[in-house]
Amino acid sequence: MPQSNWRRCKKCYGLFFAGNPGSVCPAGGQHDFTGTPFNFNIDFAGDPTGGQPNWQWCHKCQGLFMRGLEAKSQHGVR
């Protein structure tokens, strides 16, 4: 089932979950999606067949990153 409220930040150009307050943008402050018309829906399927696996949610910035690159990206996982 898809999850909505994923937005593109105008400052860092990343995709983040706007339904969680307190996100931290890598460009400083909070993510900013004001004036951006798109509300992305992401399908969280249990079977990644046909997709790209290892994408994870970062609890710091509320964004998505590739698992295995945490040290380079400074993202946090729970």
PDB file of N, CA, C, O and CB in Angstrom:
ATOM      1  N   MET A   1       0.844  -1.186   0.000  1.00  0.00           N
ATOM      2  CA  MET A   1       0.000   0.000   0.000  1.00  0.00           C
ATOM      3  C   MET A   1       0.888   1.248   0.000  1.00  0.00           C
ATOM      4  O   MET A   1       1.787   1.354   0.834  1.00  0.00           O
ATOM      5  CB  MET A   1      -0.959  -0.001   1.227  1.00  0.00           C
ATOM      6  N   PRO A   2       0.660   2.177  -0.901  1.00  0.00           N
ATOM      7  CA  PRO A   2       1.504   3.367  -1.003  1.00  0.00           C
ATOM      8  C   PRO A   2       1.348   4.304   0.198  1.00  0.00           C
ATOM      9  O   PRO A   2       0.277   4.393   0.798  1.00  0.00           O
ATOM     10  CB  PRO A   2       1.178   4.117  -2.278  1.00  0.00           C
ATOM     11  N   GLN A   3       2.421   4.989   0.531  1.00  0.00           N
ATOM     12  CA  GLN A   3       2.412   6.009   1.577  1.00  0.00           C
ATOM     13  C   GLN A   3       2.568   7.363   0.901  1.00  0.00           C
ATOM     14  O   GLN A   3       3.522   7.575   0.153  1.00  0.00           O
ATOM     15  CB  GLN A   3       3.550   5.765   2.637  1.00  0.00           C
ATOM     16  N   SER A   4       1.645   8.278   1.156  1.00  0.00           N
ATOM     17  CA  SER A   4       1.708   9.608   0.545  1.00  0.00           C
ATOM     18  C   SER A   4       2.448  10.577   1.464  1.00  0.00           C
ATOM     19  O   SER A   4       2.916  10.195   2.537  1.00  0.00           O
ATOM     20  CB  SER A   4       0.287  10.136   0.238  1.00  0.00           C
ATOM     21  N   ASN A   5       2.547  11.815   1.039  1.00  0.00           N
ATOM     22  CA  ASN A   5       3.158  12.923   1.771  1.00  0.00           C
ATOM     23  C   ASN A   5       4.683  12.892   1.715  1.00  0.00           C
ATOM     24  O   ASN A   5       5.348  13.384   2.626  1.00  0.00           O
ATOM     25  CB  ASN A   5       2.704  12.898   3.212  1.00  0.00           C
ATOM     26  N   TRP A   6       5.233  12.320   0.658  1.00  0.00           N
ATOM     27  CA  TRP A   6       6.656  12.429   0.373  1.00  0.00           C
ATOM     28  C   TRP A   6       6.828  13.635  -0.532  1.00  0.00           C
ATOM     29  O   TRP A   6       6.166  13.729  -1.566  1.00  0.00           O
ATOM     30  CB  TRP A   6       7.229  11.117  -0.287  1.00  0.00           C
ATOM     31  N   ARG A   7       7.703  14.556  -0.165  1.00  0.00           N
ATOM     32  CA  ARG A   7       7.873  15.820  -0.886  1.00  0.00           C
ATOM     33  C   ARG A   7       9.332  16.038  -1.266  1.00  0.00           C
ATOM     34  O   ARG A   7      10.243  15.437  -0.696  1.00  0.00           O
ATOM     35  CB  ARG A   7       7.367  16.996  -0.038  1.00  0.00           C
ATOM     36  N   ARG A   8       9.526  16.924  -2.254  1.00  0.00           N
ATOM     37  CA  ARG A   8      10.884  17.312  -2.652  1.00  0.00           C
ATOM     38  C   ARG A   8      11.220  18.629  -1.969  1.00  0.00           C
ATOM     39  O   ARG A   8      10.471  19.602  -2.056  1.00  0.00           O
ATOM     40  CB  ARG A   8      11.014  17.439  -4.213  1.00  0.00           C
ATOM     41  N   CYS A   9      12.356  18.642  -1.292  1.00  0.00           N
ATOM     42  CA  CYS A   9      12.799  19.847  -0.584  1.00  0.00           C
ATOM     43  C   CYS A   9      13.401  20.833  -1.575  1.00  0.00           C
ATOM     44  O   CYS A   9      14.213  20.459  -2.422  1.00  0.00           O
ATOM     45  CB  CYS A   9      13.829  19.493   0.522  1.00  0.00           C
ATOM     46  N   LYS A  10      12.995  22.100  -1.464  1.00  0.00           N
ATOM     47  CA  LYS A  10      13.513  23.144  -2.348  1.00  0.00           C
ATOM     48  C   LYS A  10      14.959  23.492  -2.034  1.00  0.00           C
ATOM     49  O   LYS A  10      15.658  24.033  -2.891  1.00  0.00           O
ATOM     50  CB  LYS A  10      12.655  24.387  -2.245  1.00  0.00           C
ATOM     51  N   LYS A  11      15.423  23.196  -0.826  1.00  0.00           N
ATOM     52  CA  LYS A  11      16.789  23.547  -0.437  1.00  0.00           C
ATOM     53  C   LYS A  11      17.804  22.467  -0.802  1.00  0.00           C
ATOM     54  O   LYS A  11      18.850  22.769  -1.377  1.00  0.00           O
ATOM     55  CB  LYS A  11      16.846  23.810   1.049  1.00  0.00           C
ATOM     56  N   CYS A  12      17.503  21.213  -0.472  1.00  0.00           N
ATOM     57  CA  CYS A  12      18.476  20.139  -0.711  1.00  0.00           C
ATOM     58  C   CYS A  12      18.105  19.266  -1.906  1.00  0.00           C
ATOM     59  O   CYS A  12      18.892  18.412  -2.315  1.00  0.00           O
ATOM     60  CB  CYS A  12      18.602  19.272   0.526  1.00  0.00           C
ATOM     61  N   TYR A  13      16.921  19.469  -2.468  1.00  0.00           N
ATOM     62  CA  TYR A  13      16.421  18.709  -3.614  1.00  0.00           C
ATOM     63  C   TYR A  13      16.254  17.219  -3.313  1.00  0.00           C
ATOM     64  O   TYR A  13      16.169  16.400  -4.228  1.00  0.00           O
ATOM     65  CB  TYR A  13      17.357  18.883  -4.788  1.00  0.00           C
ATOM     66  N   GLY A  14      16.207  16.878  -2.031  1.00  0.00           N
ATOM     67  CA  GLY A  14      16.009  15.493  -1.638  1.00  0.00           C
ATOM     68  C   GLY A  14      14.536  15.177  -1.459  1.00  0.00           C
ATOM     69  O   GLY A  14      13.706  16.081  -1.360  1.00  0.00           O
ATOM     70  N   LEU A  15      14.216  13.900  -1.419  1.00  0.00           N
ATOM     71  CA  LEU A  15      12.867  13.434  -1.172  1.00  0.00           C
ATOM     72  C   LEU A  15      12.768  13.083   0.305  1.00  0.00           C
ATOM     73  O   LEU A  15      13.554  12.281   0.809  1.00  0.00           O
ATOM     74  CB  LEU A  15      12.505  12.211  -2.080  1.00  0.00           C
ATOM     75  N   PHE A  16      11.797  13.686   1.008  1.00  0.00           N
ATOM     76  CA  PHE A  16      11.652  13.455   2.437  1.00  0.00           C
ATOM     77  C   PHE A  16      10.191  13.282   2.793  1.00  0.00           C
ATOM     78  O   PHE A  16       9.309  13.670   2.027  1.00  0.00           O
ATOM     79  CB  PHE A  16      12.263  14.604   3.238  1.00  0.00           C
ATOM     80  N   PHE A  17       9.929  12.695   3.963  1.00  0.00           N
ATOM     81  CA  PHE A  17       8.565  12.474   4.424  1.00  0.00           C
ATOM     82  C   PHE A  17       8.092  13.706   5.182  1.00  0.00           C
ATOM     83  O   PHE A  17       8.602  14.011   6.261  1.00  0.00           O
ATOM     84  CB  PHE A  17       8.476  11.206   5.315  1.00  0.00           C
ATOM     85  N   ALA A  18       7.116  14.414   4.617  1.00  0.00           N
ATOM     86  CA  ALA A  18       6.631  15.661   5.200  1.00  0.00           C
ATOM     87  C   ALA A  18       5.618  15.445   6.320  1.00  0.00           C
ATOM     88  O   ALA A  18       5.207  16.406   6.970  1.00  0.00           O
ATOM     89  CB  ALA A  18       6.015  16.515   4.128  1.00  0.00           C
ATOM     90  N   GLY A  19       5.213  14.207   6.554  1.00  0.00           N
ATOM     91  CA  GLY A  19       4.243  13.921   7.598  1.00  0.00           C
ATOM     92  C   GLY A  19       4.845  13.811   8.982  1.00  0.00           C
ATOM     93  O   GLY A  19       4.133  13.513   9.941  1.00  0.00           O
ATOM     94  N   ASN A  20       6.122  14.041   9.103  1.00  0.00           N
ATOM     95  CA  ASN A  20       6.810  13.942  10.383  1.00  0.00           C
ATOM     96  C   ASN A  20       7.474  15.281  10.704  1.00  0.00           C
ATOM     97  O   ASN A  20       8.429  15.655  10.024  1.00  0.00           O
ATOM     98  CB  ASN A  20       7.860  12.795  10.362  1.00  0.00           C
ATOM     99  N   PRO A  21       7.006  16.009  11.703  1.00  0.00           N
ATOM    100  CA  PRO A  21       7.625  17.292  12.022  1.00  0.00           C
ATOM    101  C   PRO A  21       9.020  17.101  12.620  1.00  0.00           C
ATOM    102  O   PRO A  21       9.338  16.035  13.147  1.00  0.00           O
ATOM    103  CB  PRO A  21       6.741  18.081  12.992  1.00  0.00           C
ATOM    104  N   GLY A  22       9.825  18.115  12.534  1.00  0.00           N
ATOM    105  CA  GLY A  22      11.148  18.066  13.136  1.00  0.00           C
ATOM    106  C   GLY A  22      12.231  17.500  12.254  1.00  0.00           C
ATOM    107  O   GLY A  22      13.304  17.154  12.748  1.00  0.00           O
ATOM    108  N   SER A  23      11.986  17.395  10.961  1.00  0.00           N
ATOM    109  CA  SER A  23      13.035  16.888  10.073  1.00  0.00           C
ATOM    110  C   SER A  23      14.153  17.916   9.972  1.00  0.00           C
ATOM    111  O   SER A  23      13.932  19.114  10.147  1.00  0.00           O
ATOM    112  CB  SER A  23      12.464  16.560   8.665  1.00  0.00           C
ATOM    113  N   VAL A  24      15.347  17.433   9.688  1.00  0.00           N
ATOM    114  CA  VAL A  24      16.515  18.300   9.569  1.00  0.00           C
ATOM    115  C   VAL A  24      17.048  18.197   8.147  1.00  0.00           C
ATOM    116  O   VAL A  24      17.425  17.116   7.695  1.00  0.00           O
ATOM    117  CB  VAL A  24      17.615  17.917  10.609  1.00  0.00           C
ATOM    118  N   CYS A  25      17.078  19.312   7.452  1.00  0.00           N
ATOM    119  CA  CYS A  25      17.553  19.348   6.073  1.00  0.00           C
ATOM    120  C   CYS A  25      19.075  19.408   6.059  1.00  0.00           C
ATOM    121  O   CYS A  25      19.663  20.161   6.834  1.00  0.00           O
ATOM    122  CB  CYS A  25      16.952  20.554   5.312  1.00  0.00           C
ATOM    123  N   PRO A  26      19.729  18.627   5.190  1.00  0.00           N
ATOM    124  CA  PRO A  26      21.186  18.702   5.079  1.00  0.00           C
ATOM    125  C   PRO A  26      21.684  20.090   4.689  1.00  0.00           C
ATOM    126  O   PRO A  26      22.843  20.425   4.934  1.00  0.00           O
ATOM    127  CB  PRO A  26      21.673  17.695   4.071  1.00  0.00           C
ATOM    128  N   ALA A  27      20.811  20.903   4.080  1.00  0.00           N
ATOM    129  CA  ALA A  27      21.185  22.263   3.686  1.00  0.00           C
ATOM    130  C   ALA A  27      20.988  23.264   4.820  1.00  0.00           C
ATOM    131  O   ALA A  27      21.266  24.452   4.660  1.00  0.00           O
ATOM    132  CB  ALA A  27      20.375  22.696   2.474  1.00  0.00           C
ATOM    133  N   GLY A  28      20.505  22.777   5.976  1.00  0.00           N
ATOM    134  CA  GLY A  28      20.313  23.642   7.138  1.00  0.00           C
ATOM    135  C   GLY A  28      18.846  23.866   7.458  1.00  0.00           C
ATOM    136  O   GLY A  28      18.026  24.044   6.558  1.00  0.00           O
ATOM    137  N   GLY A  29      18.521  23.856   8.739  1.00  0.00           N
ATOM    138  CA  GLY A  29      17.142  24.058   9.180  1.00  0.00           C
ATOM    139  C   GLY A  29      16.258  22.883   8.825  1.00  0.00           C
ATOM    140  O   GLY A  29      16.714  21.743   8.744  1.00  0.00           O
ATOM    141  N   GLN A  30      14.982  23.177   8.614  1.00  0.00           N
ATOM    142  CA  GLN A  30      14.039  22.137   8.227  1.00  0.00           C
ATOM    143  C   GLN A  30      13.873  22.115   6.706  1.00  0.00           C
ATOM    144  O   GLN A  30      14.158  23.095   6.018  1.00  0.00           O
ATOM    145  CB  GLN A  30      12.677  22.357   8.919  1.00  0.00           C
ATOM    146  N   HIS A  31      13.404  20.972   6.202  1.00  0.00           N
ATOM    147  CA  HIS A  31      13.105  20.876   4.774  1.00  0.00           C
ATOM    148  C   HIS A  31      12.028  21.898   4.409  1.00  0.00           C
ATOM    149  O   HIS A  31      11.179  22.240   5.232  1.00  0.00           O
ATOM    150  CB  HIS A  31      12.647  19.435   4.398  1.00  0.00           C
ATOM    151  N   ASP A  32      12.075  22.376   3.173  1.00  0.00           N
ATOM    152  CA  ASP A  32      11.107  23.371   2.697  1.00  0.00           C
ATOM    153  C   ASP A  32      10.483  22.879   1.394  1.00  0.00           C
ATOM    154  O   ASP A  32      11.167  22.733   0.380  1.00  0.00           O
ATOM    155  CB  ASP A  32      11.785  24.764   2.492  1.00  0.00           C
ATOM    156  N   PHE A  33       9.173  22.626   1.437  1.00  0.00           N
ATOM    157  CA  PHE A  33       8.472  22.214   0.219  1.00  0.00           C
ATOM    158  C   PHE A  33       7.364  23.200  -0.132  1.00  0.00           C
ATOM    159  O   PHE A  33       6.492  22.878  -0.939  1.00  0.00           O
ATOM    160  CB  PHE A  33       7.889  20.805   0.385  1.00  0.00           C
ATOM    161  N   THR A  34       7.381  24.390   0.454  1.00  0.00           N
ATOM    162  CA  THR A  34       6.351  25.382   0.165  1.00  0.00           C
ATOM    163  C   THR A  34       6.350  25.715  -1.326  1.00  0.00           C
ATOM    164  O   THR A  34       7.400  25.934  -1.931  1.00  0.00           O
ATOM    165  CB  THR A  34       6.572  26.659   1.005  1.00  0.00           C
ATOM    166  N   GLY A  35       5.175  25.748  -1.888  1.00  0.00           N
ATOM    167  CA  GLY A  35       5.020  26.092  -3.296  1.00  0.00           C
ATOM    168  C   GLY A  35       5.298  24.953  -4.255  1.00  0.00           C
ATOM    169  O   GLY A  35       5.131  25.122  -5.463  1.00  0.00           O
ATOM    170  N   THR A  36       5.715  23.803  -3.762  1.00  0.00           N
ATOM    171  CA  THR A  36       5.951  22.663  -4.652  1.00  0.00           C
ATOM    172  C   THR A  36       4.665  21.855  -4.749  1.00  0.00           C
ATOM    173  O   THR A  36       4.120  21.452  -3.721  1.00  0.00           O
ATOM    174  CB  THR A  36       7.135  21.772  -4.139  1.00  0.00           C
ATOM    175  N   PRO A  37       4.174  21.612  -5.938  1.00  0.00           N
ATOM    176  CA  PRO A  37       2.853  21.012  -6.112  1.00  0.00           C
ATOM    177  C   PRO A  37       2.798  19.496  -5.969  1.00  0.00           C
ATOM    178  O   PRO A  37       1.706  18.932  -5.890  1.00  0.00           O
ATOM    179  CB  PRO A  37       2.336  21.376  -7.436  1.00  0.00           C
ATOM    180  N   PHE A  38       3.937  18.826  -5.934  1.00  0.00           N
ATOM    181  CA  PHE A  38       3.912  17.372  -5.998  1.00  0.00           C
ATOM    182  C   PHE A  38       3.861  16.718  -4.624  1.00  0.00           C
ATOM    183  O   PHE A  38       4.568  17.116  -3.698  1.00  0.00           O
ATOM    184  CB  PHE A  38       5.113  16.879  -6.743  1.00  0.00           C
ATOM    185  N   ASN A  39       3.011  15.709  -4.517  1.00  0.00           N
ATOM    186  CA  ASN A  39       2.898  14.869  -3.335  1.00  0.00           C
ATOM    187  C   ASN A  39       3.161  13.451  -3.818  1.00  0.00           C
ATOM    188  O   ASN A  39       2.293  12.825  -4.425  1.00  0.00           O
ATOM    189  CB  ASN A  39       1.477  15.008  -2.624  1.00  0.00           C
ATOM    190  N   PHE A  40       4.361  12.945  -3.549  1.00  0.00           N
ATOM    191  CA  PHE A  40       4.756  11.629  -4.050  1.00  0.00           C
ATOM    192  C   PHE A  40       4.197  10.527  -3.167  1.00  0.00           C
ATOM    193  O   PHE A  40       4.125  10.669  -1.946  1.00  0.00           O
ATOM    194  CB  PHE A  40       6.282  11.517  -4.129  1.00  0.00           C
ATOM    195  N   ASN A  41       3.806   9.435  -3.792  1.00  0.00           N
ATOM    196  CA  ASN A  41       3.363   8.234  -3.086  1.00  0.00           C
ATOM    197  C   ASN A  41       4.420   7.163  -3.309  1.00  0.00           C
ATOM    198  O   ASN A  41       4.809   6.880  -4.442  1.00  0.00           O
ATOM    199  CB  ASN A  41       1.943   7.752  -3.582  1.00  0.00           C
ATOM    200  N   ILE A  42       4.876   6.576  -2.215  1.00  0.00           N
ATOM    201  CA  ILE A  42       5.900   5.538  -2.302  1.00  0.00           C
ATOM    202  C   ILE A  42       5.293   4.224  -1.846  1.00  0.00           C
ATOM    203  O   ILE A  42       4.661   4.147  -0.792  1.00  0.00           O
ATOM    204  CB  ILE A  42       7.153   5.900  -1.447  1.00  0.00           C
ATOM    205  N   ASP A  43       5.489   3.211  -2.640  1.00  0.00           N
ATOM    206  CA  ASP A  43       4.962   1.890  -2.329  1.00  0.00           C
ATOM    207  C   ASP A  43       6.017   1.106  -1.564  1.00  0.00           C
ATOM    208  O   ASP A  43       7.097   0.826  -2.085  1.00  0.00           O
ATOM    209  CB  ASP A  43       4.539   1.137  -3.619  1.00  0.00           C
ATOM    210  N   PHE A  44       5.699   0.758  -0.338  1.00  0.00           N
ATOM    211  CA  PHE A  44       6.609  -0.021   0.500  1.00  0.00           C
ATOM    212  C   PHE A  44       6.217  -1.482   0.399  1.00  0.00           C
ATOM    213  O   PHE A  44       5.410  -1.976   1.187  1.00  0.00           O
ATOM    214  CB  PHE A  44       6.579   0.465   1.982  1.00  0.00           C
ATOM    215  N   ALA A  45       6.785  -2.159  -0.562  1.00  0.00           N
ATOM    216  CA  ALA A  45       6.466  -3.573  -0.780  1.00  0.00           C
ATOM    217  C   ALA A  45       7.435  -4.449  -0.003  1.00  0.00           C
ATOM    218  O   ALA A  45       8.613  -4.117   0.134  1.00  0.00           O
ATOM    219  CB  ALA A  45       6.512  -3.924  -2.286  1.00  0.00           C
ATOM    220  N   GLY A  46       6.944  -5.546   0.493  1.00  0.00           N
ATOM    221  CA  GLY A  46       7.796  -6.464   1.232  1.00  0.00           C
ATOM    222  C   GLY A  46       8.775  -7.213   0.344  1.00  0.00           C
ATOM    223  O   GLY A  46       9.836  -7.627   0.809  1.00  0.00           O
ATOM    224  N   ASP A  47       8.437  -7.392  -0.924  1.00  0.00           N
ATOM    225  CA  ASP A  47       9.290  -8.117  -1.853  1.00  0.00           C
ATOM    226  C   ASP A  47       9.877  -7.125  -2.852  1.00  0.00           C
ATOM    227  O   ASP A  47       9.139  -6.590  -3.679  1.00  0.00           O
ATOM    228  CB  ASP A  47       8.498  -9.243  -2.583  1.00  0.00           C
ATOM    229  N   PRO A  48      11.187  -6.861  -2.798  1.00  0.00           N
ATOM    230  CA  PRO A  48      11.783  -5.867  -3.693  1.00  0.00           C
ATOM    231  C   PRO A  48      12.036  -6.363  -5.116  1.00  0.00           C
ATOM    232  O   PRO A  48      12.721  -5.682  -5.879  1.00  0.00           O
ATOM    233  CB  PRO A  48      13.068  -5.396  -3.112  1.00  0.00           C
ATOM    234  N   THR A  49      11.509  -7.519  -5.493  1.00  0.00           N
ATOM    235  CA  THR A  49      11.722  -8.049  -6.828  1.00  0.00           C
ATOM    236  C   THR A  49      11.268  -7.027  -7.869  1.00  0.00           C
ATOM    237  O   THR A  49      10.141  -6.533  -7.828  1.00  0.00           O
ATOM    238  CB  THR A  49      10.971  -9.385  -7.010  1.00  0.00           C
ATOM    239  N   GLY A  50      12.150  -6.730  -8.778  1.00  0.00           N
ATOM    240  CA  GLY A  50      11.825  -5.770  -9.824  1.00  0.00           C
ATOM    241  C   GLY A  50      12.101  -4.338  -9.411  1.00  0.00           C
ATOM    242  O   GLY A  50      11.994  -3.430 -10.235  1.00  0.00           O
ATOM    243  N   GLY A  51      12.453  -4.116  -8.156  1.00  0.00           N
ATOM    244  CA  GLY A  51      12.754  -2.781  -7.674  1.00  0.00           C
ATOM    245  C   GLY A  51      14.211  -2.689  -7.262  1.00  0.00           C
ATOM    246  O   GLY A  51      15.012  -3.580  -7.547  1.00  0.00           O
ATOM    247  N   GLN A  52      14.534  -1.615  -6.598  1.00  0.00           N
ATOM    248  CA  GLN A  52      15.901  -1.429  -6.119  1.00  0.00           C
ATOM    249  C   GLN A  52      15.898  -1.575  -4.599  1.00  0.00           C
ATOM    250  O   GLN A  52      15.352  -0.714  -3.910  1.00  0.00           O
ATOM    251  CB  GLN A  52      16.473  -0.033  -6.552  1.00  0.00           C
ATOM    252  N   PRO A  53      16.490  -2.636  -4.058  1.00  0.00           N
ATOM    253  CA  PRO A  53      16.464  -2.861  -2.615  1.00  0.00           C
ATOM    254  C   PRO A  53      17.447  -1.948  -1.874  1.00  0.00           C
ATOM    255  O   PRO A  53      18.224  -1.221  -2.492  1.00  0.00           O
ATOM    256  CB  PRO A  53      16.783  -4.320  -2.311  1.00  0.00           C
ATOM    257  N   ASN A  54      17.397  -2.001  -0.568  1.00  0.00           N
ATOM    258  CA  ASN A  54      18.324  -1.330   0.354  1.00  0.00           C
ATOM    259  C   ASN A  54      18.070   0.157   0.564  1.00  0.00           C
ATOM    260  O   ASN A  54      18.914   0.840   1.144  1.00  0.00           O
ATOM    261  CB  ASN A  54      19.705  -1.502  -0.138  1.00  0.00           C
ATOM    262  N   TRP A  55      16.951   0.669   0.117  1.00  0.00           N
ATOM    263  CA  TRP A  55      16.604   2.039   0.453  1.00  0.00           C
ATOM    264  C   TRP A  55      16.043   2.051   1.863  1.00  0.00           C
ATOM    265  O   TRP A  55      15.211   1.214   2.215  1.00  0.00           O
ATOM    266  CB  TRP A  55      15.587   2.635  -0.563  1.00  0.00           C
ATOM    267  N   GLN A  56      16.499   3.000   2.668  1.00  0.00           N
ATOM    268  CA  GLN A  56      16.087   3.106   4.063  1.00  0.00           C
ATOM    269  C   GLN A  56      15.661   4.532   4.379  1.00  0.00           C
ATOM    270  O   GLN A  56      16.021   5.481   3.683  1.00  0.00           O
ATOM    271  CB  GLN A  56      17.223   2.665   5.002  1.00  0.00           C
ATOM    272  N   TRP A  57      14.890   4.652   5.442  1.00  0.00           N
ATOM    273  CA  TRP A  57      14.421   5.955   5.921  1.00  0.00           C
ATOM    274  C   TRP A  57      15.386   6.470   6.976  1.00  0.00           C
ATOM    275  O   TRP A  57      15.778   5.722   7.871  1.00  0.00           O
ATOM    276  CB  TRP A  57      12.975   5.858   6.497  1.00  0.00           C
ATOM    277  N   CYS A  58      15.775   7.732   6.885  1.00  0.00           N
ATOM    278  CA  CYS A  58      16.668   8.364   7.855  1.00  0.00           C
ATOM    279  C   CYS A  58      15.838   9.083   8.912  1.00  0.00           C
ATOM    280  O   CYS A  58      14.995   9.918   8.582  1.00  0.00           O
ATOM    281  CB  CYS A  58      17.642   9.355   7.153  1.00  0.00           C
ATOM    282  N   HIS A  59      16.073   8.761  10.179  1.00  0.00           N
ATOM    283  CA  HIS A  59      15.303   9.412  11.240  1.00  0.00           C
ATOM    284  C   HIS A  59      15.769  10.835  11.509  1.00  0.00           C
ATOM    285  O   HIS A  59      15.063  11.578  12.190  1.00  0.00           O
ATOM    286  CB  HIS A  59      15.391   8.604  12.512  1.00  0.00           C
ATOM    287  N   LYS A  60      16.929  11.245  11.003  1.00  0.00           N
ATOM    288  CA  LYS A  60      17.413  12.612  11.191  1.00  0.00           C
ATOM    289  C   LYS A  60      16.746  13.590  10.225  1.00  0.00           C
ATOM    290  O   LYS A  60      16.226  14.628  10.634  1.00  0.00           O
ATOM    291  CB  LYS A  60      18.927  12.661  11.013  1.00  0.00           C
ATOM    292  N   CYS A  61      16.769  13.240   8.931  1.00  0.00           N
ATOM    293  CA  CYS A  61      16.274  14.178   7.921  1.00  0.00           C
ATOM    294  C   CYS A  61      14.926  13.771   7.342  1.00  0.00           C
ATOM    295  O   CYS A  61      14.368  14.491   6.514  1.00  0.00           O
ATOM    296  CB  CYS A  61      17.278  14.303   6.806  1.00  0.00           C
ATOM    297  N   GLN A  62      14.392  12.622   7.768  1.00  0.00           N
ATOM    298  CA  GLN A  62      13.121  12.101   7.269  1.00  0.00           C
ATOM    299  C   GLN A  62      13.190  11.763   5.784  1.00  0.00           C
ATOM    300  O   GLN A  62      12.155  11.659   5.125  1.00  0.00           O
ATOM    301  CB  GLN A  62      12.010  13.109   7.517  1.00  0.00           C
ATOM    302  N   GLY A  63      14.398  11.590   5.251  1.00  0.00           N
ATOM    303  CA  GLY A  63      14.580  11.308   3.835  1.00  0.00           C
ATOM    304  C   GLY A  63      14.937   9.864   3.574  1.00  0.00           C
ATOM    305  O   GLY A  63      15.005   9.052   4.497  1.00  0.00           O
ATOM    306  N   LEU A  64      15.165   9.549   2.319  1.00  0.00           N
ATOM    307  CA  LEU A  64      15.559   8.206   1.904  1.00  0.00           C
ATOM    308  C   LEU A  64      17.032   8.196   1.534  1.00  0.00           C
ATOM    309  O   LEU A  64      17.548   9.162   0.971  1.00  0.00           O
ATOM    310  CB  LEU A  64      14.699   7.720   0.719  1.00  0.00           C
ATOM    311  N   PHE A  65      17.710   7.089   1.857  1.00  0.00           N
ATOM    312  CA  PHE A  65      19.103   6.920   1.483  1.00  0.00           C
ATOM    313  C   PHE A  65      19.368   5.450   1.214  1.00  0.00           C
ATOM    314  O   PHE A  65      18.576   4.587   1.593  1.00  0.00           O
ATOM    315  CB  PHE A  65      20.045   7.457   2.584  1.00  0.00           C
ATOM    316  N   MET A  66      20.484   5.170   0.560  1.00  0.00           N
ATOM    317  CA  MET A  66      20.841   3.801   0.226  1.00  0.00           C
ATOM    318  C   MET A  66      21.570   3.172   1.398  1.00  0.00           C
ATOM    319  O   MET A  66      22.604   3.675   1.838  1.00  0.00           O
ATOM    320  CB  MET A  66      21.708   3.749  -1.048  1.00  0.00           C
ATOM    321  N   ARG A  67      21.031   2.072   1.904  1.00  0.00           N
ATOM    322  CA  ARG A  67      21.618   1.349   3.031  1.00  0.00           C
ATOM    323  C   ARG A  67      23.019   0.872   2.658  1.00  0.00           C
ATOM    324  O   ARG A  67      23.241   0.389   1.548  1.00  0.00           O
ATOM    325  CB  ARG A  67      20.724   0.148   3.444  1.00  0.00           C
ATOM    326  N   GLY A  68      23.957   1.009   3.584  1.00  0.00           N
ATOM    327  CA  GLY A  68      25.338   0.630   3.337  1.00  0.00           C
ATOM    328  C   GLY A  68      26.226   1.842   3.120  1.00  0.00           C
ATOM    329  O   GLY A  68      27.452   1.727   3.120  1.00  0.00           O
ATOM    330  N   LEU A  69      25.613   2.999   2.936  1.00  0.00           N
ATOM    331  CA  LEU A  69      26.382   4.229   2.714  1.00  0.00           C
ATOM    332  C   LEU A  69      26.197   5.216   3.867  1.00  0.00           C
ATOM    333  O   LEU A  69      26.418   6.415   3.692  1.00  0.00           O
ATOM    334  CB  LEU A  69      25.964   4.886   1.390  1.00  0.00           C
ATOM    335  N   GLU A  70      25.796   4.728   5.041  1.00  0.00           N
ATOM    336  CA  GLU A  70      25.521   5.624   6.171  1.00  0.00           C
ATOM    337  C   GLU A  70      26.725   6.474   6.553  1.00  0.00           C
ATOM    338  O   GLU A  70      26.572   7.662   6.837  1.00  0.00           O
ATOM    339  CB  GLU A  70      25.073   4.819   7.371  1.00  0.00           C
ATOM    340  N   ALA A  71      27.922   5.886   6.566  1.00  0.00           N
ATOM    341  CA  ALA A  71      29.123   6.624   6.985  1.00  0.00           C
ATOM    342  C   ALA A  71      29.407   7.793   6.044  1.00  0.00           C
ATOM    343  O   ALA A  71      29.842   8.857   6.485  1.00  0.00           O
ATOM    344  CB  ALA A  71      30.342   5.683   7.035  1.00  0.00           C
ATOM    345  N   LYS A  72      29.163   7.595   4.756  1.00  0.00           N
ATOM    346  CA  LYS A  72      29.413   8.668   3.783  1.00  0.00           C
ATOM    347  C   LYS A  72      28.308   9.709   3.795  1.00  0.00           C
ATOM    348  O   LYS A  72      28.565  10.889   3.556  1.00  0.00           O
ATOM    349  CB  LYS A  72      29.556   8.091   2.381  1.00  0.00           C
ATOM    350  N   SER A  73      27.090   9.289   4.068  1.00  0.00           N
ATOM    351  CA  SER A  73      25.952  10.193   3.918  1.00  0.00           C
ATOM    352  C   SER A  73      25.540  10.892   5.201  1.00  0.00           C
ATOM    353  O   SER A  73      24.785  11.863   5.150  1.00  0.00           O
ATOM    354  CB  SER A  73      24.792   9.441   3.386  1.00  0.00           C
ATOM    355  N   GLN A  74      26.016  10.425   6.360  1.00  0.00           N
ATOM    356  CA  GLN A  74      25.647  10.990   7.655  1.00  0.00           C
ATOM    357  C   GLN A  74      24.190  10.770   8.012  1.00  0.00           C
ATOM    358  O   GLN A  74      23.641  11.490   8.846  1.00  0.00           O
ATOM    359  CB  GLN A  74      25.941  12.452   7.669  1.00  0.00           C
ATOM    360  N   HIS A  75      23.563   9.793   7.399  1.00  0.00           N
ATOM    361  CA  HIS A  75      22.165   9.475   7.725  1.00  0.00           C
ATOM    362  C   HIS A  75      22.131   8.562   8.935  1.00  0.00           C
ATOM    363  O   HIS A  75      23.097   7.855   9.223  1.00  0.00           O
ATOM    364  CB  HIS A  75      21.439   8.810   6.518  1.00  0.00           C
ATOM    365  N   GLY A  76      21.008   8.583   9.641  1.00  0.00           N
ATOM    366  CA  GLY A  76      20.833   7.747  10.813  1.00  0.00           C
ATOM    367  C   GLY A  76      19.713   6.747  10.614  1.00  0.00           C
ATOM    368  O   GLY A  76      18.692   7.065  10.004  1.00  0.00           O
ATOM    369  N   VAL A  77      19.898   5.551  11.119  1.00  0.00           N
ATOM    370  CA  VAL A  77      18.912   4.486  10.984  1.00  0.00           C
ATOM    371  C   VAL A  77      18.500   4.059  12.374  1.00  0.00           C
ATOM    372  O   VAL A  77      19.310   4.045  13.301  1.00  0.00           O
ATOM    373  CB  VAL A  77      19.472   3.281  10.165  1.00  0.00           C
ATOM    374  N   ARG A  78      17.247   3.714  12.509  1.00  0.00           N
ATOM    375  CA  ARG A  78      16.766   3.156  13.771  1.00  0.00           C
ATOM    376  C   ARG A  78      16.552   1.694  13.634  1.00  0.00           C
ATOM    377  O   ARG A  78      16.146   1.037  14.592  1.00  0.00           O
ATOM    378  CB  ARG A  78      15.489   3.827  14.221  1.00  0.00           C
TER     379      ARG A  78
END
